[in-house]
C-alpha cells in the first residue's frame, strides 16, 4: 500500500482497530477529531492502546482548519449509520479536497435510499476531484462473496441472506438505530408508518431526505448494481426483538428489563426485471451469553449453494476492509463511487 496521510473522524470503538491497522499498513494518522469530551485532548495512542503517536484528538468543530493544515490524502469517518448523520463532516472533507471513506452503513449504496444527498455529495466530490465511498464488513460478507458464488451459478432464482451481530460491539449510534431500550409500544409507534408506507410515500420521504433504510436495503441495491440486475419493487419490514429476562447493556450503561427492545430484525424483499428475488435480513441486538454472530447466504437455482460464517469478527473485518480499501478510493475516479463499481478489495501485505 502506498504510504498515505490519513485523517480520523470519530475516535470510538471502531477507530481503535482502524488507526492501528493504518500504521501497520505503512500509512499514518495525521489528525483526529471527535465530539466526546472525554476523548478530546488525548493522544490517539490511548485509544489504540499502543505507544503514543503525538497526534491529539481535537473537537470536530476544528475539522476544516485541521484538514487545511494537515493536507491528508483521505479521511475515515466512523461515526453514525445514515448519510444524513455524516453529511456535515463529509461536506467539509470533500470541500477541502480530501477523499472520504466511511463505515456509515447507508453510504454503502445510498443511491437507493437518499438519492438527493447522494447526488449532492457526488457533485461536490467531482467538483473537488476527490472520491467518497462507504464500505466495511458488508463489502465482502454481504457483497463480493455473494457475487463470487453467483459467478459459479448457471441459473439464479433467489438470493437469501441472514446476518446477526451484537449491538454491544459497535456503539451508541448503532444501538439507537436498532431501537434498543424502547418498549414494544414505542417501537410499534416509531416503525408502524415506515413498515406500511406505500412506494409513493417512500419516494416522497426520499426526496425530503427522511427515509431511514435498514442496512440490508442498501446491500440489496449494491448487489443489484454489481450483478447488473434491475429492481422492480422493494420493501422492508422491521420487527422488535424483546428481552425475555433482564439484560445489561454496556453500550447504553443500563439494564434492559423484560419485554424491552434489545434489538431489531429488518427484512428486505425485492423483485427484479430479471426474475431474481432478494430476501435478506439483518438482526442487530444486545446478545445473551449464548448468542453468536452468524452470516448465512443461499443462492437458489442451478445449483443451489449455501455459505455460512459462524462467529465472524464483524468489527475487525469492517476495520480491515476500510484500511485495505484506502488506496482504491484515492485512485478512483472522482464522485460518490460505491464499491460495487470498484475492483474487489485485496489484502495488503504488511510493509516493514
Order of alpha helices (4+ residues) and beta strands (2+ residues): beta-alpha-beta-alpha-beta-alpha-beta-alpha-beta-alpha-beta-alpha-beta-alpha-alpha-alpha-alpha-beta-beta-beta-beta-beta-beta-beta-alpha-alpha-beta
